[in-house]
Amino acid sequence: MQKILVTGANGQLGSEIRAAAAACASSFGLVFTDVAELDITNPEGVGAFFEKVKPRFVVNCAAYTAVDKAETEMELAEAINHLAVENLAKASAAAGACFIHISTDYVFDGQKNTPYREDDATNPQSAYGLTKARGEIAALRYAGSVVIRTGWLYSQFGGNFVKTMLRLGAERPQLGVVFDQVGTPTNAADLARCILSIIGKVASREKVLVSGLFHFSNEGVCSWYDFAVQIMKLGKRPCKVLPIVSQAYPTPAPRPPYSVLCKEKIKATYSLEIPHWTDSLETLSLFG
């Protein structure tokens, strides 16, 4: 039985991969690890773990994602977002495994006004974005590596914007949310299904593995303000959402003002259909 190793399995995406895999009959053996089971910053430990497990596919969902804290915890962010990625990519290549690594829209500076393509130049404006960009470069040094950039990730698991808005919407009569940062919300469940679909098609030889950079998010475009309004509507929260400019909500790490991703490459390469963000948001169990 071919094995899929999932690192960072207790996070949003890892948890959704676990849920998606459990919901369908699978011919794969899935191995889920987080820091307690595998320290991906330890190259010797990673090598030994791969020797034991012998994965055919590796999905790295592990990341340092505290965007603002990364400005003062650069060394830790670098260890997880860059050096650990190199460890996993190197071990995957040595094992002949396909390595799928998840990256971010924060590798871009957000100065475009048309969707970012995979071959657009990166120009990260934060420590988080910089370490993730370095991780991409490290992964792509090795054959069989696939890097999937995504953004505005949310799910039923972990902490995210949707859960924060639902909580604040129940506590406050009104709330200010920035309207001049534009992107696309991504349901982690859709990304999980995308990853498992790619693995299934490659394993069955329906598709040939294409290494390199890919973009994935849900379809459509909105601002954080638009996103918040829709969340309050679906969550039946009485809270009034007010549009504010980014300067009114300063953060230690700058956010890209425009981070819409072009998904044409991943859709064409792996024959994928991606739902619109509003439709996908409605399926979230939090609104049950």
Backbone hydrogen bonds in HBPLUS format (Angstrom, degrees):
<---DONOR---> <-ACCEPTOR-->    atom                        ^
c    i                          cat <-CA-CA->   ^        H-A-AA   ^      H-
h    n   atom  resd res      DA  || num        DHA   H-A  angle D-A-AA Bond
n    s   type  num  typ     dist DA aas  dist angle  dist       angle   num
A0029-GLY N   A0002-GLN O   2.81 MM  27  6.08 163.3  1.84 149.6 155.1     1
A0056-ARG N   A0003-LYS O   2.83 MM  53  5.39 161.8  1.87 139.3 145.0     2
A0057-PHE N   A0003-LYS O   3.13 MM  54  6.53 156.8  2.19 156.9 160.4     3
A0004-ILE N   A0029-GLY O   2.84 MM  25  6.18 152.9  1.91 146.8 153.8     4
A0031-VAL N   A0004-ILE O   2.80 MM  27  6.06 165.9  1.82 163.5 163.2     5
A0005-LEU N   A0057-PHE O   2.85 MM  52  6.26 164.1  1.88 157.0 157.5     6
A0059-VAL N   A0005-LEU O   2.78 MM  54  6.19 164.8  1.80 166.4 171.3     7
A0006-VAL N   A0031-VAL O   2.83 MM  25  6.12 168.2  1.84 163.0 164.4     8
A0033-THR N   A0006-VAL O   2.87 MM  27  6.13 166.1  1.88 174.3 171.6     9
A0007-THR N   A0059-VAL O   3.00 MM  52  6.37 158.7  2.04 155.3 162.1    10
A0061-CYS N   A0007-THR O   2.98 MM  54  5.57 149.8  2.08 131.4 135.3    11
A0011-GLY N   A0008-GLY O   3.27 MM   3  5.91 169.8  2.28 120.7 123.4    12
A0009-ALA N   A0033-THR O   2.94 MM  24  5.47 177.7  1.94 142.5 142.4    13
A0015-SER N   A0011-GLY O   2.89 MM   4  5.81 157.1  1.94 146.3 152.8    14
A0016-GLU N   A0012-GLN O   3.06 MM   4  6.29 147.7  2.16 141.2 150.3    15
A0017-ILE N   A0013-LEU O   2.86 MM   4  6.16 150.3  1.95 152.7 161.2    16
A0018-ARG N   A0014-GLY O   3.00 MM   4  6.24 155.7  2.06 144.2 150.8    17
A0019-ALA N   A0015-SER O   2.97 MM   4  6.23 155.0  2.03 142.5 149.2    18
A0020-ALA N   A0016-GLU O   2.81 MM   4  5.97 160.2  1.85 147.4 153.0    19
A0021-ALA N   A0017-ILE O   2.87 MM   4  5.95 158.1  1.92 148.7 154.6    20
A0022-ALA N   A0018-ARG O   3.03 MM   4  6.14 149.3  2.13 141.3 149.5    21
A0023-ALA N   A0019-ALA O   3.11 MM   4  6.22 133.0  2.34 138.0 149.5    22
A0037-GLU N   A0034-ASP O   2.95 MM   3  5.58 138.3  2.13 118.9 129.4    23
A0038-LEU N   A0034-ASP O   2.94 MM   4  6.01 160.0  1.99 160.7 166.4    24
A0042-ASN N   A0039-ASP O   3.09 MM   3  5.71 166.8  2.11 120.0 123.5    25
A0046-VAL N   A0042-ASN O   2.93 MM   4  6.17 156.0  1.99 156.8 164.3    26
A0047-GLY N   A0043-PRO O   2.98 MM   4  6.16 163.8  2.00 147.9 151.9    27
A0048-ALA N   A0044-GLU O   2.99 MM   4  6.22 161.4  2.02 150.5 155.3    28
A0049-PHE N   A0045-GLY O   2.95 MM   4  6.09 154.4  2.01 144.4 151.7    29
A0050-PHE N   A0046-VAL O   2.98 MM   4  6.22 159.2  2.02 154.0 159.0    30
A0051-GLU N   A0047-GLY O   3.05 MM   4  6.29 152.0  2.13 144.5 152.2    31
A0052-LYS N   A0048-ALA O   3.13 MM   4  6.38 146.6  2.25 142.1 150.3    32
A0053-VAL N   A0049-PHE O   2.88 MM   4  6.12 168.7  1.89 158.0 160.5    33
A0054-LYS N   A0050-PHE O   2.75 MM   4  5.22 153.7  1.82 137.5 146.7    34
A0098-CYS N   A0056-ARG O   2.98 MM  42  6.39 155.7  2.04 150.5 145.9    35
A0058-VAL N   A0098-CYS O   2.77 MM  40  6.11 151.2  1.86 168.2 174.3    36
A0100-ILE N   A0058-VAL O   2.71 MM  42  5.99 174.4  1.71 171.1 173.1    37
A0060-ASN N   A0100-ILE O   2.79 MM  40  6.21 163.0  1.82 164.4 170.4    38
A0067-VAL N   A0065-THR O   2.87 MM   2  5.47 118.4  2.25 114.0  96.6    39
A0070-ALA N   A0066-ALA O   2.92 MM   4  6.01 141.6  2.07 157.7 168.8    40
A0071-GLU N   A0068-ASP O   3.14 MM   3  5.73 154.7  2.20 112.8 119.4    41
A0072-THR N   A0069-LYS O   3.00 MM   3  5.65 150.1  2.09 116.8 124.3    42
A0073-GLU N   A0069-LYS O   2.88 MM   4  5.97 121.8  2.22 139.6 155.3    43
A0077-ALA N   A0073-GLU O   3.05 MM   4  6.32 166.7  2.06 157.8 162.0    44
A0078-GLU N   A0074-MET O   2.80 MM   4  5.91 155.7  1.86 149.4 156.3    45
A0079-ALA N   A0075-GLU O   3.01 MM   4  6.19 151.1  2.10 140.3 147.7    46
A0080-ILE N   A0076-LEU O   3.13 MM   4  6.41 156.1  2.19 151.0 155.9    47
A0081-ASN N   A0077-ALA O   2.78 MM   4  5.67 163.7  1.81 153.6 159.1    48
A0082-HIS N   A0078-GLU O   3.04 MM   4  5.21 142.4  2.18 129.1 135.3    49
A0083-LEU N   A0078-GLU O   3.05 MM   5  6.45 158.6  2.10 157.8 163.1    50
A0084-ALA N   A0079-ALA O   2.90 MM   5  5.96 138.5  2.07 142.4 154.4    51
A0085-VAL N   A0082-HIS O   3.13 MM   3  5.25 120.9  2.49  98.0 112.8    52
A0086-GLU N   A0082-HIS O   3.10 MM   4  6.49 151.3  2.19 150.5 158.4    53
A0087-ASN N   A0083-LEU O   3.09 MM   4  6.44 153.3  2.16 144.4 151.5    54
A0088-LEU N   A0084-ALA O   3.01 MM   4  6.30 159.9  2.05 149.6 153.8    55
A0089-ALA N   A0085-VAL O   2.86 MM   4  6.04 164.1  1.89 153.8 158.5    56
A0090-LYS N   A0086-GLU O   2.94 MM   4  5.94 163.3  1.96 149.2 154.0    57
A0091-ALA N   A0087-ASN O   3.04 MM   4  6.16 161.9  2.07 144.6 149.9    58
A0092-SER N   A0088-LEU O   2.86 MM   4  5.96 152.4  1.94 144.3 152.5    59
A0093-ALA N   A0089-ALA O   2.96 MM   4  6.13 162.0  2.00 147.4 151.8    60
A0094-ALA N   A0090-LYS O   3.03 MM   4  6.24 158.2  2.07 146.7 152.7    61
A0095-ALA N   A0091-ALA O   3.00 MM   4  6.17 140.3  2.16 138.9 149.4    62
A0095-ALA N   A0092-SER O   3.11 MM   3  5.07 123.3  2.44  93.0 107.6    63
A0096-GLY N   A0092-SER O   2.94 MM   4  6.01 109.8  2.45 138.5 156.1    64
A0097-ALA N   A0092-SER O   2.79 MM   5  4.81 161.4  1.82 149.3 146.6    65
A0096-GLY N   A0093-ALA O   3.14 MM   3  4.99 152.7  2.22  97.5 105.9    66
A0099-PHE N   A0144-GLY O   2.91 MM  45  6.11 163.5  1.94 147.5 153.1    67
A0146-VAL N   A0099-PHE O   2.69 MM  47  6.04 160.5  1.73 167.7 170.9    68
A0101-HIS N   A0146-VAL O   2.77 MM  45  6.17 163.8  1.80 165.1 170.8    69
A0148-ILE N   A0101-HIS O   2.82 MM  47  6.22 163.7  1.85 166.9 172.4    70
A0103-SER N   A0148-ILE O   2.79 MM  45  5.78 167.0  1.80 131.9 136.4    71
A0150-THR N   A0103-SER O   3.18 MM  47  6.27 147.9  2.29 114.2 117.9    72
A0105-ASP N   A0150-THR O   2.96 MM  45  5.90 123.7  2.29 156.3 155.7    73
A0108-PHE N   A0105-ASP O   3.08 MM   3  5.95 169.4  2.09 124.6 127.7    74
A0123-ASN N   A0107-VAL O   2.81 MM  16  5.97 144.5  1.94 145.9 157.8    75
A0116-TYR N   A0260-VAL O   2.80 MM 144  6.19 160.3  1.83 160.4 153.8    76
A0262-CYS N   A0116-TYR O   2.84 MM 146  5.52 171.4  1.84 148.8 146.2    77
A0120-ASP N   A0117-ARG O   3.15 MM   3  5.48 167.3  2.16 113.1 116.2    78
A0130-LEU N   A0126-SER O   2.90 MM   4  6.11 156.0  1.95 149.7 156.7    79
A0131-THR N   A0127-ALA O   2.97 MM   4  6.18 165.0  1.99 154.7 157.4    80
A0132-LYS N   A0128-TYR O   3.02 MM   4  6.25 154.5  2.09 151.3 158.9    81
A0133-ALA N   A0129-GLY O   2.91 MM   4  6.09 151.9  1.99 144.8 152.6    82
A0134-ARG N   A0130-LEU O   2.99 MM   4  6.28 155.2  2.06 148.0 154.5    83
A0135-GLY N   A0131-THR O   3.02 MM   4  6.22 145.3  2.14 137.0 146.5    84
A0136-GLU N   A0132-LYS O   3.01 MM   4  6.37 148.5  2.11 146.0 153.6    85
A0137-ILE N   A0133-ALA O   3.20 MM   4  6.54 162.7  2.23 149.6 152.7    86
A0138-ALA N   A0134-ARG O   3.00 MM   4  6.23 157.8  2.05 147.4 153.7    87
A0139-ALA N   A0135-GLY O   2.94 MM   4  6.16 161.7  1.98 151.1 155.4    88
A0140-LEU N   A0136-GLU O   3.01 MM   4  6.21 164.4  2.03 156.6 160.3    89
A0141-ARG N   A0138-ALA O   3.35 MM   3  5.52 159.0  2.40 103.0 109.1    90
A0142-TYR N   A0139-ALA O   3.21 MM   3  6.05 168.9  2.22 121.2 124.6    91
A0212-GLY N   A0145-SER O   2.98 MM  67  6.40 160.5  2.02 151.5 155.1    92
A0147-VAL N   A0212-GLY O   2.93 MM  65  6.06 168.3  1.94 148.7 152.2    93
A0214-PHE N   A0147-VAL O   2.77 MM  67  6.08 142.5  1.91 165.5 172.5    94
A0149-ARG N   A0214-PHE O   2.81 MM  65  6.23 164.6  1.83 162.1 159.1    95
A0216-PHE N   A0149-ARG O   2.86 MM  67  6.13 155.2  1.92 172.6 178.5    96
A0186-THR N   A0152-TRP O   2.94 MM  34  5.60 168.5  1.96 131.0 129.0    97
A0154-TYR N   A0186-THR O   3.01 MM  32  6.26 147.7  2.11 163.7 161.4    98
A0188-ALA N   A0154-TYR O   2.84 MM  34  5.79 173.7  1.84 174.5 173.1    99
A0164-THR N   A0160-ASN O   3.03 MM   4  6.27 158.0  2.08 153.0 160.0   100
A0165-MET N   A0161-PHE O   2.88 MM   4  6.06 163.9  1.91 154.1 157.7   101
A0166-LEU N   A0162-VAL O   2.99 MM   4  6.23 159.8  2.03 151.2 156.7   102
A0167-ARG N   A0163-LYS O   3.02 MM   4  6.19 155.6  2.08 144.9 151.3   103
A0168-LEU N   A0164-THR O   2.89 MM   4  6.10 173.9  1.90 157.1 159.0   104
A0169-GLY N   A0165-MET O   2.73 MM   4  5.67 147.7  1.83 142.1 152.3   105
A0170-ALA N   A0167-ARG O   3.14 MM   3  5.36 139.9  2.30 100.0 110.9   106
A0171-GLU N   A0168-LEU O   3.04 MM   3  4.96 137.9  2.22  94.9 107.3   107
A0172-ARG N   A0168-LEU O   2.88 MM   4  5.85 150.1  1.97 160.1 162.9   108
A0240-LYS N   A0173-PRO O   2.84 MM  67  6.22 164.8  1.87 138.2 138.4   109
A0175-LEU N   A0240-LYS O   2.83 MM  65  6.25 146.6  1.94 161.4 166.0   110
A0242-LEU N   A0175-LEU O   2.73 MM  67  5.93 166.8  1.75 152.1 155.9   111
A0177-VAL N   A0242-LEU O   2.87 MM  65  6.16 159.6  1.91 167.0 171.5   112
A0244-ILE N   A0177-VAL O   3.00 MM  67  5.63 151.1  2.09 127.8 129.4   113
A0225-TYR N   A0178-VAL O   2.95 MM  47  5.55 120.3  2.31 147.7 150.2   114
A0179-PHE N   A0244-ILE O   2.97 MM  65  5.98 144.0  2.10 159.6 162.7   115
A0182-VAL N   A0257-PRO O   2.74 MM  75  5.95 166.3  1.76 143.9 144.5   116
A0259-SER N   A0182-VAL O   2.83 MM  77  6.26 158.6  1.88 158.0 165.4   117
A0183-GLY N   A0222-CYS O   2.91 MM  39  5.74 164.7  1.94 173.3 171.6   118
A0222-CYS N   A0183-GLY O   2.94 MM  39  5.74 156.7  1.99 160.7 166.6   119
A0190-ASP N   A0187-ASN O   2.89 MM   3  5.48 132.7  2.11 115.2 126.7   120
A0191-LEU N   A0187-ASN O   3.33 MM   4  6.80 154.2  2.40 147.8 155.2   121
A0192-ALA N   A0188-ALA O   2.85 MM   4  6.05 155.5  1.91 146.8 153.9   122
A0193-ARG N   A0189-ALA O   3.02 MM   4  6.23 157.4  2.07 142.3 147.7   123
A0194-CYS N   A0190-ASP O   2.95 MM   4  6.15 149.5  2.05 141.8 150.8   124
A0195-ILE N   A0191-LEU O   2.95 MM   4  6.23 161.6  1.98 154.0 157.2   125
A0196-LEU N   A0192-ALA O   3.02 MM   4  6.27 167.2  2.03 153.2 156.4   126
A0197-SER N   A0193-ARG O   2.85 MM   4  5.91 145.2  1.97 141.1 151.1   127
A0198-ILE N   A0194-CYS O   2.96 MM   4  6.24 159.0  2.00 151.8 156.6   128
A0199-ILE N   A0195-ILE O   3.02 MM   4  6.27 166.5  2.03 151.8 155.4   129
A0200-GLY N   A0196-LEU O   2.89 MM   4  6.00 159.8  1.94 142.2 148.3   130
A0201-LYS N   A0197-SER O   2.93 MM   4  6.11 160.0  1.97 151.7 156.4   131
A0202-VAL N   A0198-ILE O   2.94 MM   4  6.13 156.4  2.00 152.1 158.6   132
A0203-ALA N   A0199-ILE O   2.84 MM   4  5.93 164.7  1.87 152.9 157.8   133
A0204-SER N   A0200-GLY O   3.01 MM   4  6.08 149.3  2.11 141.1 148.8   134
A0206-GLU N   A0201-LYS O   2.83 MM   5  4.91 126.8  2.12 150.5 159.6   135
A0207-LYS N   A0201-LYS O   3.00 MM   6  5.24 160.4  2.04 122.5 120.9   136
A0205-ARG N   A0202-VAL O   3.11 MM   3  4.91 151.0  2.19  97.9 106.7   137
A0219-GLU N   A0275-PRO O   3.01 MM  56  5.98 171.8  2.02 136.0 138.6   138
A0277-TRP N   A0219-GLU O   3.02 MM  58  5.68 154.0  2.08 145.6 143.5   139
A0227-PHE N   A0223-SER O   2.96 MM   4  6.24 160.6  2.00 151.9 157.5   140
A0228-ALA N   A0224-TRP O   2.87 MM   4  6.08 158.2  1.92 146.9 152.5   141
A0229-VAL N   A0225-TYR O   2.95 MM   4  6.22 159.6  1.99 153.9 159.2   142
A0230-GLN N   A0226-ASP O   3.09 MM   4  6.36 159.3  2.13 148.7 153.5   143
A0231-ILE N   A0227-PHE O   3.00 MM   4  6.27 151.3  2.08 147.3 155.8   144
A0232-MET N   A0228-ALA O   2.96 MM   4  6.22 164.1  1.98 155.9 158.9   145
A0233-LYS N   A0229-VAL O   3.05 MM   4  6.25 153.4  2.12 144.2 151.8   146
A0234-LEU N   A0230-GLN O   2.97 MM   4  6.18 169.0  1.99 151.6 153.7   147
A0235-GLY N   A0231-ILE O   2.79 MM   4  5.87 153.0  1.86 149.3 158.0   148
A0236-LYS N   A0232-MET O   2.93 MM   4  5.75 105.2  2.50 131.8 146.0   149
A0237-ARG N   A0232-MET O   2.95 MM   5  4.95 162.8  1.98 143.2 147.9   150
A0236-LYS N   A0233-LYS O   3.25 MM   3  5.13 155.9  2.31  97.7 104.7   151
A0248-ALA N   A0245-VAL O   2.98 MM   3  5.56 149.4  2.07 114.3 123.2   152
A0249-TYR N   A0246-SER O   2.88 MM   3  5.28 158.7  1.93 112.6 119.8   153
A0267-LYS N   A0263-LYS O   3.13 MM   4  6.25 162.7  2.16 160.2 165.6   154
A0268-ALA N   A0264-GLU O   2.98 MM   4  6.03 159.9  2.02 147.8 152.9   155
A0269-THR N   A0265-LYS O   2.89 MM   4  5.94 163.7  1.92 152.0 157.2   156
A0270-TYR N   A0266-ILE O   3.13 MM   4  5.91 163.8  2.16 138.9 143.3   157
A0271-SER N   A0267-LYS O   2.91 MM   4  5.18 107.9  2.45 130.7 139.7   158
A0272-LEU N   A0267-LYS O   3.13 MM   5  4.54 147.5  2.24 116.4 126.2   159
A0280-SER N   A0276-HIS O   3.00 MM   4  6.25 163.0  2.03 158.7 164.0   160
A0281-LEU N   A0277-TRP O   2.92 MM   4  5.96 154.3  1.98 143.7 150.6   161
A0282-GLU N   A0278-THR O   3.30 MM   4  6.45 151.3  2.39 139.7 145.5   162
A0283-THR N   A0280-SER O   3.11 MM   3  5.40 144.9  2.23 104.4 114.3   163
A0284-LEU N   A0281-LEU O   3.13 MM   3  5.59 166.6  2.15 116.5 120.7   164
A0287-PHE N   A0284-LEU O   3.15 MM   3  6.04 165.2  2.17 124.0 127.4   165
A0288-GLY N   A0285-SER O   2.90 MM   3  4.90 156.2  1.95 105.8 113.7   166
